[in-house]
Amino acid sequence: MNQIAETLQQVDRVFVRSRGRRLVYFAGCDYYRLASHPRVLAAVRRGLKTFGLNVASSRKTTGNHALYEELERELARFFHAERAVLVDNGYMTNLAVAQALRGEFTHVLMDARSHTSVADAAVLLGTKLVSFAHRDVADFTRQLRGLGKGARPVVFTDGMFSHDGSVAPLAEYLAVLPVNAALLVDDAHGAGVLGRAGQGTPSHCGVRDARVIQTVTLSKAFGAFGGAIVGSRAVAEAILAKSRCFTGATPVPLPLAAGALESLRVFRAHPKLQARLHSNAARLKERLRAGGMVLPDAPGPIVPLVPASPEEAEQLKRRLLAAGIHAPFIRYPSGPEGGFFRFVVSSEHTRGQLKALAEVLTHGQLRD
């Protein structure tokens, strides 16, 4: 955890170059490979030529720009929300919400395996923090009832968890939350991947509730950069008024905002992207289960594998490299403690590439 990962060179939509080798890439979070889409890249180049690099000022002073407001309108439209507020990056979204909500709640209930940005935001909220077992509705309910009369809680959780693609049971949480509570969903990985037309985890869970605050990053499914908070007008106004993350920061560089706007347009114009992503993920998981692997029942395009020993991890690394596949062994705060392999499917992987990965992971036991 004290070292930066090895350097990688992106070659094209599904390949990277590592240590002189061209390898199929089953990692990262660019689920549709929109970060290299020609239309998105062209929009960034046009934005740089038209607008320059950045506004060099806060949006609360002289740094506002019509492009930011257009992107916020399109994000609110995409997620069917009253308002969207653009911030510098996905990590900052939860911090901005915490600053805006500070003093409004008596307790924060947080999933024990939430992303580090969620945990940091929970501390920043400045109230009593109560952790509940990962995606455990029974423990969540026990902790909620233990807060006592007069409590006004806010719940912090990931939507789709990045380590295994599992989903928070949002409907079940909301069913027992009081009407004066709120539910912050860090939907960095769910936005664009889950739900109707990619609207994210709340949509996937069938949730439309004014208590929900959805935070998203534009650097994963949308392949761009920046973050946004989507929700009610009241939450948006609180962020603009009280969040120093918003007030004191220079906003997303304008060319990247132009790229994010174009990425949204590409995604909306090609609904088959989402269908292809889930078809690819289902095909890989079906092959792996047929080969004897036990996988979590999760809708995300992620396959986690925890080796039984360091020796087993090294053996799998060698087999993957021999098959021309790059999928590193990682250690991440919200993942398994000793590290794990996180295989990520994209909409752009071919059937042959999926088959090759499945054969490595099942020791070649699968046959057509």
Buried (B, 14 or more C-beta within 10 A) or exposed (E): EEEEEEEBEBBEBBBBBBEEEBBBBBBBBBBBBBBBBEBBBEBBEBBBEEBEEBBEEBBEEEBBBEBBEEBBEBBBEBBBBBBBBBBBBBBBBBBBBBBBBBEBBEBBBBBBBBBEBBBBBBEBBBBEBBBBBBBBBEBBBEBBEEBEEEBBBBBBBBBBBBBBBBBBBBEBBBEEBEEEBBBBBBBBBBBBBBBEBBBBBBBBBEBEEEBBBBBBBBBBBBBBBBBBBBBBEEBBEBBBEBBEBBBEBEBBBBBBBBBBBBBBBBBBEBEEBBEBBBBBBEBBBEBBEEBEBEBBEBBBBBBBBBBEEEEEBEEBBEBBBEBBBBBBBBEBEBBBEEBBBBBBBBBBBEEEBBBBBBBBBBEEEBEE
